[in-house]
Amino acid sequence: MDSVQVETTAPLTLEIAQIASPPIAISPNSRIPKDSIRTSLKASTADSVLASVYSLGTSGILLSNLLVELGASPVVFGMLSSIPMLVNLIQPLGAYLSERSTSRFQYSLRTHGIGRLLWLVLVIGIVSINWGVIDTQQLVILTLLIVLFSNLLGGLGTASWLSWVAMIVPRRLRGRYFGTRNSAANLTTLICVPMAGLVVSHWYGGSLQGYGVVLLVSIVFGIMGLGCQYFQVDINPQSQNTYYGKSPQTSEIQSDTTKDESSEVAQSTDLLLLPSSSIHLPQDQLTNNIWKNSNFLIFLLYFSFWNLAVNLSSPFFNLYMLDTLDLDVSYVTIYNSLQAGATLLMLILWGKLADKIGNRPILICIGILVGITPLLWLGIGANRLDIWLWLPLLHILAGGTWAAIDLCSNNIQLAIAPIKNQSIYFAIAAAVAGVSGALGTTIGSFLLQFAQSGGLLGLFALSGIFRLVALVPLIFLQEPSRS
């Protein structure tokens, strides 16, 4: 981005936490320079690009293919998908710990950094199975354990990271910025996933060794992505929480009454320091604030039911292609690349549209389309027409629609959560969605395990119906003003 308009929704209590030295409290008139905001946004975009390379080796189709190669059961696939969601239960604890830290960057290194390095154990496990030290069943168990502990550490840091980014990215630019950021990540996926699939399929030592090589490269890129966070403006959570804002809406109304400050806001973000004695709300007062926030509760209702409905089927589309249709992994990676390409093309459009008309209308309209998508899989078979036409079209449709869902869900959550104890709200939403998503995956995996016939296709139909029902709470949700 060549330029950036900086704005705040309210006077915030912040502190620049110096990376090379302990955080230094700045004066009430200190500001985040415009160049620092611009550098932070670029660094965050670079982080997303490198993190997408890390993700392609540690999740998605390549990890699913590893389990297929090892002969894993549908229950294992269900566990693989449910673990990242279920560990979101730990996010409130992570938010609590992060709010008592003095640096978002240092906290991210301690959580995401260790979590990403854990995947080196799986690389060692793949080497061990080739030497006959362990068998395939042990490697399946090792894979699930690494997925569990790496996601636990990631869950401890997710709410803190989201709160960090929410403070850096100007409200009016969120749709466009996250659209651009996610587009860069999806372009990386578009390029790298087919290459990784070819490496795994045609590695001279076999697909297992090929995956090990791809995984090692992914880990290296993941660590490099964390290094990009060094260049983001660091935030001291304890100073952020000294702001006694009631809600984003109230802050926006107050800021609209001070038109003479708009030129200053366009140049920098004001950082006010309030007394340190007001850092944290009492726990019971925080709980009462959450229960009184009806908009947030409606969002939780939608978010939980939506994740349950989606995850009834989403972990099993790759299984259907790799196992039931018996497609080569290189074909499936091409489909995933087409999906990433569609996401790439649509993200910027959705971002601009969300800034213009809001996120809720998009979530409702596109949610209906996403709801009926599983029903379109009911006629898919292993014939040439489906393999070369309908499967690519389905993945393109999924890429374009999920770009809107992911972007607008993230934006509306950022808008609803108040600045005070913001990461706690993010953590609660993630925990609720994680439990419901894991429940959906678990139900889906057991339905498949004991289904007599047509299990996958019946599960797809059930998921489609549940997705449409899950959209009902959005009708009652009020999206805060974006001005």
BAFI-47417 format. One record per residue (C-alpha): y, z, x. Coordinates in steps of 0.05 Angstrom, whole numbers, plus 5000, padded with zeros to 4 digits. Each point is the difference from the previous one (the first is absolute). Example, Ala and Ser with C-alpha at 12.3 -4.5 7.8 and 13.67 -1.06 7.14 Angstrom:
! residues 2
<atom y="4910" z="5156" x="5246"/>
<atom y="5069" z="4987" x="5027"/>
***
This chain:
! residues 483
<atom y="5000" z="5000" x="5000"/>
<atom y="5068" z="4980" x="5028"/>
<atom y="5040" z="5049" x="4959"/>
<atom y="4989" z="5059" x="4956"/>
<atom y="5042" z="5035" x="4947"/>
<atom y="4991" z="5075" x="5009"/>
<atom y="5007" z="5046" x="4940"/>
<atom y="4979" z="5069" x="4978"/>
<atom y="4984" z="5026" x="4931"/>
<atom y="5032" z="5067" x="5015"/>
<atom y="5027" z="5042" x="5057"/>
<atom y="4938" z="5016" x="5040"/>
<atom y="4986" z="5056" x="5048"/>
<atom y="4969" z="4966" x="5059"/>
<atom y="4994" z="5007" x="5074"/>
<atom y="4983" z="4949" x="5053"/>
<atom y="4939" z="5027" x="5036"/>
<atom y="5005" z="4977" x="5071"/>
<atom y="4933" z="4972" x="5025"/>
<atom y="5009" z="5015" x="5073"/>
<atom y="5027" z="5070" x="4988"/>
<atom y="5000" z="5054" x="4946"/>
<atom y="5039" z="4982" x="4936"/>
<atom y="5074" z="5008" x="5007"/>
<atom y="5042" z="5023" x="4941"/>
<atom y="5057" z="4952" x="4991"/>
<atom y="5067" z="5015" x="4970"/>
<atom y="5015" z="4990" x="4925"/>
<atom y="5039" z="4937" x="5015"/>
<atom y="4943" z="4967" x="5040"/>
<atom y="4970" z="4937" x="4973"/>
<atom y="4941" z="4954" x="5012"/>
<atom y="5032" z="4937" x="5029"/>
<atom y="4989" z="4934" x="4966"/>
<atom y="4965" z="4972" x="5061"/>
<atom y="4951" z="5058" x="4999"/>
<atom y="4982" z="4986" x="4928"/>
<atom y="4990" z="4926" x="5017"/>
<atom y="4957" z="5018" x="5061"/>
<atom y="4959" z="5048" x="4957"/>
<atom y="4985" z="4947" x="4948"/>
<atom y="4979" z="4950" x="5053"/>
<atom y="4956" z="5052" x="5033"/>
<atom y="4967" z="5018" x="4934"/>
<atom y="4986" z="4926" x="4987"/>
<atom y="4968" z="4993" x="5069"/>
<atom y="4959" z="5062" x="4985"/>
<atom y="4974" z="4969" x="4935"/>
<atom y="4979" z="4937" x="5037"/>
<atom y="4961" z="5037" x="5053"/>
<atom y="4971" z="5048" x="4948"/>
<atom y="4974" z="4940" x="4960"/>
<atom y="4959" z="4979" x="5061"/>
<atom y="4974" z="5071" x="5005"/>
<atom y="4981" z="5000" x="4926"/>
<atom y="4961" z="4935" x="5003"/>
<atom y="4950" z="5032" x="5049"/>
<atom y="4996" z="5068" x="4968"/>
<atom y="4997" z="4981" x="4926"/>
<atom y="4991" z="4942" x="4953"/>
<atom y="4952" z="4943" x="5006"/>
<atom y="4979" z="5009" x="5072"/>
<atom y="4980" z="5073" x="4990"/>
<atom y="4965" z="4981" x="4935"/>
<atom y="4962" z="4946" x="5037"/>
<atom y="4978" z="5050" x="5053"/>
<atom y="4969" z="5043" x="4946"/>
<atom y="4966" z="4939" x="4968"/>
<atom y="4971" z="4983" x="5069"/>
<atom y="4975" z="5072" x="5005"/>
<atom y="4967" z="4996" x="4931"/>
<atom y="5044" z="5052" x="4966"/>
<atom y="4990" z="5015" x="4926"/>
<atom y="5053" z="4992" x="4945"/>
<atom y="5011" z="5075" x="5002"/>
<atom y="5021" z="4994" x="5073"/>
<atom y="5049" z="4946" x="4980"/>
<atom y="5027" z="5046" x="4946"/>
<atom y="5008" z="5056" x="5051"/>
<atom y="5034" z="4953" x="5049"/>
<atom y="5053" z="4984" x="4947"/>
<atom y="5005" z="5069" x="4970"/>
<atom y="5010" z="5040" x="5064"/>
<atom y="5070" z="4971" x="5016"/>
<atom y="5021" z="5017" x="4929"/>
<atom y="4967" z="5068" x="4995"/>
<atom y="5030" z="5025" x="5065"/>
<atom y="5068" z="4992" x="4967"/>
<atom y="4987" z="5069" x="4973"/>
<atom y="5021" z="5024" x="5069"/>
<atom y="5068" z="4967" x="4994"/>
<atom y="5035" z="5061" x="4969"/>
<atom y="4977" z="5041" x="5060"/>
<atom y="5025" z="4945" x="5046"/>
<atom y="5067" z="4999" x="4964"/>
<atom y="5004" z="5076" x="5006"/>
<atom y="4986" z="4997" x="5075"/>
<atom y="5048" z="4942" x="5012"/>
<atom y="5057" z="5035" x="4965"/>
<atom y="4994" z="5056" x="5051"/>
<atom y="5000" z="4952" x="5059"/>
<atom y="5064" z="4979" x="5035"/>
<atom y="4985" z="4926" x="5011"/>
<atom y="4969" z="4947" x="4955"/>
<atom y="4981" z="4959" x="5062"/>
<atom y="4964" z="5056" x="5036"/>
<atom y="4963" z="5019" x="4937"/>
<atom y="4978" z="4928" x="4990"/>
<atom y="4973" z="4997" x="5071"/>
<atom y="4958" z="5062" x="4989"/>
<atom y="4970" z="4976" x="4935"/>
<atom y="4995" z="4924" x="5000"/>
<atom y="4992" z="4996" x="5076"/>
<atom y="4938" z="5043" x="5003"/>
<atom y="4973" z="4968" x="4937"/>
<atom y="5003" z="4931" x="5030"/>
<atom y="4970" z="5021" x="5066"/>
<atom y="4939" z="5028" x="4963"/>
<atom y="4977" z="4929" x="4987"/>
<atom y="4982" z="4995" x="5074"/>
<atom y="4939" z="5043" x="4982"/>
<atom y="4975" z="4943" x="4956"/>
<atom y="5008" z="4951" x="5058"/>
<atom y="4956" z="5047" x="5041"/>
<atom y="4951" z="5003" x="4941"/>
<atom y="4994" z="4924" x="4998"/>
<atom y="4986" z="4999" x="5075"/>
<atom y="4949" z="5055" x="4990"/>
<atom y="4962" z="4963" x="4945"/>
<atom y="4995" z="4938" x="5045"/>
<atom y="4970" z="5045" x="5054"/>
<atom y="4951" z="5031" x="4950"/>
<atom y="5031" z="5069" x="5004"/>
<atom y="5011" z="5005" x="4924"/>
<atom y="4973" z="4961" x="4940"/>
<atom y="5036" z="4963" x="4944"/>
<atom y="4997" z="5059" x="4951"/>
<atom y="5033" z="5046" x="5050"/>
<atom y="5054" z="4948" x="5013"/>
<atom y="5014" z="4997" x="4925"/>
<atom y="5008" z="5075" x="4998"/>
<atom y="5044" z="4998" x="5062"/>
<atom y="5044" z="4947" x="4968"/>
<atom y="5010" z="5042" x="4937"/>
<atom y="5017" z="5061" x="5042"/>
<atom y="5052" z="4962" x="5039"/>
<atom y="5029" z="4972" x="4936"/>
<atom y="5003" z="5071" x="4973"/>
<atom y="5034" z="5034" x="5059"/>
<atom y="5048" z="4944" x="5017"/>
<atom y="5023" z="4997" x="4928"/>
<atom y="5007" z="5075" x="4997"/>
<atom y="5048" z="4997" x="5059"/>
<atom y="5035" z="4941" x="4969"/>
<atom y="5006" z="5038" x="4934"/>
<atom y="5034" z="5057" x="5037"/>
<atom y="5054" z="4952" x="5024"/>
<atom y="5010" z="4950" x="4943"/>
<atom y="5049" z="5040" x="4958"/>
<atom y="5042" z="5017" x="5061"/>
<atom y="5002" z="4926" x="5020"/>
<atom y="5020" z="4978" x="4930"/>
<atom y="5055" z="5051" x="4997"/>
<atom y="5024" z="4978" x="5069"/>
<atom y="5004" z="4927" x="4978"/>
<atom y="5033" z="5019" x="4934"/>
<atom y="5057" z="5032" x="5038"/>
<atom y="5010" z="4941" x="5046"/>
<atom y="4996" z="4941" x="4952"/>
<atom y="5062" z="4993" x="4955"/>
<atom y="4984" z="5005" x="4926"/>
<atom y="5031" z="4933" x="4981"/>
<atom y="4960" z="4964" x="5055"/>
<atom y="4933" z="5032" x="4986"/>
<atom y="4972" z="4942" x="4960"/>
<atom y="5022" z="4947" x="5050"/>
<atom y="4984" z="5041" x="5062"/>
<atom y="4930" z="5021" x="4979"/>
<atom y="4988" z="4929" x="4975"/>
<atom y="5018" z="4974" x="5069"/>
<atom y="4962" z="5055" x="5036"/>
<atom y="4937" z="4989" x="4960"/>
<atom y="5006" z="4925" x="5007"/>
<atom y="5000" z="5007" x="5075"/>
<atom y="4938" z="5043" x="4996"/>
<atom y="4965" z="4951" x="4954"/>
<atom y="5018" z="4941" x="5045"/>
<atom y="4965" z="5038" x="5056"/>
<atom y="4939" z="5010" x="4955"/>
<atom y="5002" z="4927" x="4980"/>
<atom y="4995" z="4979" x="5073"/>
<atom y="4955" z="5054" x="5028"/>
<atom y="4947" z="5011" x="4947"/>
<atom y="4969" z="4929" x="5006"/>
<atom y="5001" z="5007" x="5076"/>
<atom y="4966" z="5067" x="4996"/>
<atom y="4949" z="4973" x="4951"/>
<atom y="4983" z="4943" x="5047"/>
<atom y="4993" z="5048" x="5058"/>
<atom y="4952" z="5045" x="4960"/>
<atom y="4959" z="4941" x="4974"/>
<atom y="4994" z="4961" x="5065"/>
<atom y="5000" z="5054" x="5054"/>
<atom y="4946" z="4982" x="5050"/>
<atom y="4971" z="5071" x="4998"/>
<atom y="4995" z="5002" x="4924"/>
<atom y="5046" z="5020" x="4943"/>
<atom y="4993" z="5075" x="5015"/>
<atom y="5027" z="4991" x="5071"/>
<atom y="5053" z="4953" x="4974"/>
<atom y="5025" z="5053" x="4952"/>
<atom y="5002" z="5050" x="5057"/>
<atom y="5046" z="4954" x="5039"/>
<atom y="5045" z="4989" x="4940"/>
<atom y="5002" z="5075" x="4986"/>
<atom y="5021" z="5016" x="5072"/>
<atom y="5057" z="4950" x="4997"/>
<atom y="5021" z="5027" x="4933"/>
<atom y="5005" z="5071" x="5028"/>
<atom y="5044" z="4977" x="5058"/>
<atom y="5047" z="4966" x="4951"/>
<atom y="5001" z="5061" x="4956"/>
<atom y="5023" z="5045" x="5057"/>
<atom y="5053" z="4949" x="5018"/>
<atom y="5025" z="5003" x="4928"/>
<atom y="5010" z="5075" x="5005"/>
<atom y="5041" z="4986" x="5063"/>
<atom y="5048" z="4959" x="4958"/>
<atom y="5018" z="5063" x="4961"/>
<atom y="5033" z="5026" x="5063"/>
<atom y="5058" z="4953" x="4986"/>
<atom y="5011" z="5024" x="4928"/>
<atom y="5054" z="5051" x="4986"/>
<atom y="4963" z="5066" x="5000"/>
<atom y="5011" z="5050" x="4945"/>
<atom y="4995" z="5075" x="5002"/>
<atom y="4966" z="5019" x="4934"/>
<atom y="5028" z="5070" x="5000"/>
<atom y="5071" z="4973" x="5000"/>
<atom y="4984" z="4948" x="4947"/>
<atom y="4977" z="5055" x="4953"/>
<atom y="5066" z="5038" x="5002"/>
<atom y="5027" z="4952" x="4948"/>
<atom y="4998" z="5030" x="4930"/>
<atom y="4998" z="4935" x="4962"/>
<atom y="4972" z="5003" x="4930"/>
<atom y="4978" z="4928" x="4994"/>
<atom y="5014" z="4930" x="5027"/>
<atom y="5034" z="4982" x="4935"/>
<atom y="5049" z="5058" x="5005"/>
<atom y="5016" z="4981" x="5071"/>
<atom y="5014" z="4929" x="4981"/>
<atom y="5047" z="5019" x="4944"/>
<atom y="5038" z="5045" x="5047"/>
<atom y="5005" z="4946" x="5053"/>
<atom y="5026" z="4950" x="4950"/>
<atom y="5061" z="5044" x="4988"/>
<atom y="5022" z="4994" x="5072"/>
<atom y="5016" z="4927" x="5006"/>
<atom y="5046" z="5012" x="5059"/>
<atom y="4940" z="5021" x="5042"/>
<atom y="4963" z="4934" x="4990"/>
<atom y="5028" z="4968" x="5062"/>
<atom y="4978" z="5058" x="5043"/>
<atom y="4930" z="4998" x="4968"/>
<atom y="4994" z="4927" x="5018"/>
<atom y="5009" z="5017" x="5073"/>
<atom y="4959" z="5063" x="5009"/>
<atom y="4960" z="5056" x="4968"/>
<atom y="5036" z="5067" x="4996"/>
<atom y="4960" z="5059" x="5025"/>
<atom y="5023" z="5067" x="4973"/>
<atom y="4971" z="5064" x="5027"/>
<atom y="4993" z="5057" x="4951"/>
<atom y="4981" z="5072" x="5015"/>
<atom y="4930" z="5007" x="5028"/>
<atom y="4986" z="5059" x="4954"/>
<atom y="4993" z="4951" x="4941"/>
<atom y="4946" z="4957" x="5032"/>
<atom y="4943" z="5012" x="4951"/>
<atom y="4995" z="5012" x="4925"/>
<atom y="4955" z="5057" x="4979"/>
<atom y="4931" z="4975" x="4981"/>
<atom y="5005" z="5019" x="4927"/>
<atom y="5069" z="4967" x="4994"/>
<atom y="4972" z="4936" x="5031"/>
<atom y="4941" z="5001" x="4952"/>
<atom y="5047" z="5009" x="4940"/>
<atom y="5043" z="4942" x="5024"/>
<atom y="4940" z="4955" x="5003"/>
<atom y="4975" z="5019" x="4931"/>
<atom y="5070" z="4989" x="4971"/>
<atom y="5004" z="4930" x="5030"/>
<atom y="4970" z="4962" x="4941"/>
<atom y="5012" z="4933" x="5032"/>
<atom y="4959" z="5020" x="5061"/>
<atom y="4944" z="5027" x="4955"/>
<atom y="4998" z="4934" x="4961"/>
<atom y="4995" z="4963" x="5066"/>
<atom y="4943" z="5045" x="5021"/>
<atom y="4964" z="4985" x="4934"/>
<atom y="5007" z="4925" x="5011"/>
<atom y="4983" z="5004" x="5074"/>
<atom y="4937" z="5041" x="4990"/>
<atom y="4970" z="4958" x="4944"/>
<atom y="5019" z="4935" x="5034"/>
<atom y="4965" z="5020" x="5064"/>
<atom y="4938" z="5022" x="4963"/>
<atom y="4997" z="4934" x="4962"/>
<atom y="5013" z="4957" x="5061"/>
<atom y="4949" z="5035" x="5044"/>
<atom y="4944" z="4994" x="4949"/>
<atom y="4992" z="4929" x="5027"/>
<atom y="5045" z="4986" x="5060"/>
<atom y="4952" z="5026" x="5055"/>
<atom y="4945" z="4954" x="4974"/>
<atom y="5031" z="4931" x="5001"/>
<atom y="4983" z="4992" x="5074"/>
<atom y="4931" z="5028" x="4987"/>
<atom y="4991" z="4948" x="4945"/>
<atom y="5018" z="4943" x="5046"/>
<atom y="4962" z="5025" x="5062"/>
<atom y="4938" z="5025" x="4965"/>
<atom y="4991" z="4969" x="4930"/>
<atom y="5029" z="4932" x="5018"/>
<atom y="4975" z="5006" x="5072"/>
<atom y="5062" z="4968" x="5030"/>
<atom y="5012" z="5000" x="5075"/>
<atom y="5054" z="5049" x="5023"/>
<atom y="5042" z="4943" x="5027"/>
<atom y="5007" z="4972" x="4929"/>
<atom y="5021" z="5068" x="4973"/>
<atom y="5052" z="5010" x="5056"/>
<atom y="5029" z="4932" x="4981"/>
<atom y="5007" z="5024" x="4928"/>
<atom y="5033" z="5063" x="5024"/>
<atom y="5048" z="4959" x="5042"/>
<atom y="5018" z="4958" x="4939"/>
<atom y="5014" z="5065" x="4963"/>
<atom y="5044" z="5024" x="5057"/>
<atom y="5036" z="4933" x="5000"/>
<atom y="5015" z="5006" x="4926"/>
<atom y="5025" z="5071" x="5010"/>
<atom y="5044" z="4975" x="5057"/>
<atom y="5032" z="4946" x="4957"/>
<atom y="5011" z="5045" x="4940"/>
<atom y="5023" z="5065" x="5031"/>
<atom y="5071" z="4978" x="5015"/>
<atom y="5007" z="4971" x="4931"/>
<atom y="4974" z="5063" x="4967"/>
<atom y="5046" z="5042" x="5044"/>
<atom y="5062" z="4962" x="4979"/>
<atom y="4978" z="5000" x="4927"/>
<atom y="4987" z="5075" x="5002"/>
<atom y="5070" z="5012" x="5028"/>
<atom y="5028" z="4957" x="4943"/>
<atom y="4961" z="5021" x="4937"/>
<atom y="4965" z="5064" x="5022"/>
<atom y="4929" z="5018" x="5018"/>
<atom y="4973" z="5023" x="4932"/>
<atom y="5004" z="4932" x="4965"/>
<atom y="4963" z="4968" x="5057"/>
<atom y="4946" z="5054" x="5001"/>
<atom y="4987" z="4990" x="4926"/>
<atom y="5000" z="4923" x="4998"/>
<atom y="4961" z="4990" x="5065"/>
<atom y="4955" z="5059" x="4984"/>
<atom y="4974" z="4963" x="4939"/>
<atom y="4982" z="4941" x="5045"/>
<atom y="4966" z="5046" x="5050"/>
<atom y="4963" z="5033" x="4942"/>
<atom y="4967" z="4935" x="4978"/>
<atom y="4984" z="4977" x="5071"/>
<atom y="4932" z="5035" x="5004"/>
<atom y="4979" z="4963" x="4936"/>
<atom y="5010" z="4934" x="5037"/>
<atom y="4943" z="5019" x="5048"/>
<atom y="4949" z="4999" x="4943"/>
<atom y="4986" z="4925" x="5007"/>
<atom y="4999" z="4998" x="5077"/>
<atom y="4935" z="4977" x="5032"/>
<atom y="4975" z="4972" x="5066"/>
<atom y="5011" z="4927" x="4983"/>
<atom y="5046" z="4955" x="5041"/>
<atom y="5055" z="4997" x="4947"/>
<atom y="5006" z="5075" x="4998"/>
<atom y="4996" z="5009" x="5075"/>
<atom y="5052" z="4947" x="5017"/>
<atom y="5046" z="5003" x="4939"/>
<atom y="4996" z="5061" x="4955"/>
<atom y="4989" z="5054" x="5052"/>
<atom y="5060" z="4976" x="5041"/>
<atom y="5043" z="4996" x="4936"/>
<atom y="4979" z="5071" x="4980"/>
<atom y="5020" z="5027" x="5068"/>
<atom y="5067" z="4963" x="4997"/>
<atom y="5013" z="5030" x="4931"/>
<atom y="4982" z="5069" x="5025"/>
<atom y="5046" z="4993" x="5060"/>
<atom y="5060" z="4980" x="4959"/>
<atom y="4991" z="5052" x="4946"/>
<atom y="4981" z="5059" x="5044"/>
<atom y="5061" z="4986" x="5042"/>
<atom y="5042" z="5018" x="4939"/>
<atom y="4958" z="5061" x="4981"/>
<atom y="5000" z="5032" x="5069"/>
<atom y="5074" z="4986" x="5014"/>
<atom y="5026" z="5024" x="4932"/>
<atom y="4955" z="5061" x="4997"/>
<atom y="5026" z="5021" x="5068"/>
<atom y="5073" z="4987" x="4981"/>
<atom y="4997" z="5036" x="4933"/>
<atom y="4968" z="5060" x="5033"/>
<atom y="5056" z="5002" x="5052"/>
<atom y="5051" z="4997" x="4944"/>
<atom y="4969" z="5055" x="4957"/>
<atom y="4988" z="5052" x="5054"/>
<atom y="5061" z="5044" x="5014"/>
<atom y="5024" z="5006" x="5071"/>
<atom y="4988" z="5075" x="5002"/>
<atom y="4928" z="5012" x="5024"/>
<atom y="4988" z="4925" x="4991"/>
<atom y="4936" z="4997" x="5040"/>
<atom y="4969" z="5052" x="4953"/>
<atom y="5010" z="4953" x="4941"/>
<atom y="4970" z="4942" x="5039"/>
<atom y="4941" z="5044" x="5020"/>
<atom y="4986" z="5022" x="4929"/>
<atom y="5001" z="4928" x="4975"/>
<atom y="4953" z="4979" x="5056"/>
<atom y="4953" z="5058" x="4987"/>
<atom y="4996" z="4986" x="4926"/>
<atom y="4990" z="4925" x="5011"/>
<atom y="4949" z="5014" x="5055"/>
<atom y="4957" z="5045" x="4956"/>
<atom y="5002" z="4951" x="4941"/>
<atom y="4987" z="4940" x="5045"/>
<atom y="4941" z="5035" x="5034"/>
<atom y="4973" z="5019" x="4932"/>
<atom y="5004" z="4927" x="4978"/>
<atom y="4964" z="4976" x="5063"/>
<atom y="4947" z="5054" x="4993"/>
<atom y="4988" z="4983" x="4927"/>
<atom y="4996" z="4926" x="5018"/>
<atom y="4951" z="5010" x="5057"/>
<atom y="4953" z="5042" x="4958"/>
<atom y="5003" z="4951" x="4942"/>
<atom y="4979" z="4946" x="5049"/>
<atom y="4946" z="5042" x="5032"/>
<atom y="4965" z="5012" x="4933"/>
<atom y="5017" z="4936" x="4963"/>
<atom y="4941" z="4959" x="4979"/>
<atom y="5034" z="4931" x="5001"/>
<atom y="5069" z="4970" x="5000"/>
<atom y="5027" z="5064" x="5030"/>
<atom y="5058" z="4970" x="5040"/>
<atom y="5024" z="4953" x="4946"/>
<atom y="4997" z="5055" x="4947"/>
<atom y="5039" z="5045" x="5047"/>
<atom y="5053" z="4946" x="5009"/>
<atom y="5009" z="4994" x="4924"/>
<atom y="5005" z="5075" x="4992"/>
<atom y="5052" z="5005" x="5054"/>
<atom y="5042" z="4946" x="4968"/>
<atom y="5003" z="5037" x="4934"/>
<atom y="5019" z="5065" x="5033"/>
<atom y="5055" z="4967" x="5040"/>
<atom y="5034" z="4976" x="4937"/>
<atom y="4996" z="5069" x="4968"/>
<atom y="5030" z="5032" x="5063"/>
<atom y="5065" z="4961" x="4991"/>
<atom y="5019" z="5038" x="4936"/>
<atom y="5037" z="5058" x="5035"/>
<atom y="5047" z="4950" x="5032"/>
<atom y="5030" z="4986" x="4932"/>
<atom y="5029" z="5071" x="5000"/>
<atom y="5021" z="5002" x="5073"/>
<atom y="5075" z="4998" x="5014"/>
<atom y="5018" z="4967" x="5066"/>
<atom y="5061" z="5032" x="5034"/>
<atom y="5061" z="4957" x="5011"/>
<atom y="4998" z="4957" x="5063"/>
<atom y="5076" z="4999" x="5009"/>
***
